Amino acid sequence: MLSGNYDSGGCFSGSAMVNNDTLTLCYNGNPVYRDGSRTSWQCLAREKPDGGFEKYGSAPGLPEGYSADVSNPKVWQHRYWQLNRAEVA
């Protein structure tokens, strides 16, 4: 399990919404490991009053029975739903 930087290799997809007057980002973080392998994490970040962002790391864990190839989180505000694409392992 990754203990810190869930997006050290960048991010390539995500979406945003305003939650209680705060911009909230749900995005696909992609760390690259020392052996060159990669994985994907669904990450969460919220805008701080100074305009920067506070990152919260991986929101949900990887779903059981699926590979780490998950991406394209889409969120919308109706009971706070999130939809992701995932690949069966």
N, C-alpha and C positions, 0 to 999 in steps of 0.2 A: 504494500500500500504506500502511496505517495504521502509524505509527511508535510509537504509545504506548497511548493509552487506548481499549481495545477495547470498553469498556462505558460510555462517556461518556453515552450516551442511555438507560442503564438496561439491565435484563435482564428477560425475561419467561418463561423456562422453564429447567428444568435438573433435575439429580438429584445425589444425594450418596451417598458410600460411605465406609466406614472402611478405610484402607489403612495397614497397619503402625501401628495405633493413632493415625492422623492422619485427621481429617475432610477429605475431598477432594471438591471441588465441580466438576462439569462443567455449564456453563450457557451460555445464549445471550446474548452481549453485543451491544448494538445502538447503535453510534455514529451520531450525526447530523452530517452534514457542513455546511459553511458555506452551500452552495447548497440546503440543506433535504433532500437525498437521504439515504437510510439504507442500511445493509447489515447483515449478520448474521455473527457470528463465534462459533465454538465455543470457549469459554474454559475455562481451568483455574485453580483456586485451591486452596490448602492452608492448613489452620488452623495458626497459629503457637502456640508454647507460651503466649504471653500472652493467647490467645483471639481475636486478630485474624486476618486472612487475608493470605497472600502471593499476589498475582495473577501468573500466568505468561503472560497474553495469550492469543493464539489458539493452540490446541493443534494441530489439523490445519489445513491450508489449505482453501480452497473446492474441492470436487471439480470436475474438468474436465467441461464439458458441462452444468453445472447453474448456476442463477442464485444470487445471494447470499441468496436466500430459503430459508435453512436454519434449523431450529429443533428444539426438543423433544428435546435429548440425554437419553438414558436409558443409564445405566451399571450394570453389575453385575460382581461379582467371580467370574469363571470365565475365567481368562486375560485379564481386563480387557477386556471387550467394550464397545463404545459403538455405539448405534443412533441415527440422526438422520433426520428428515424433510427432504427436499430437493425443490426444484422444477426441472424440466427447463427450461433456458433457451430 
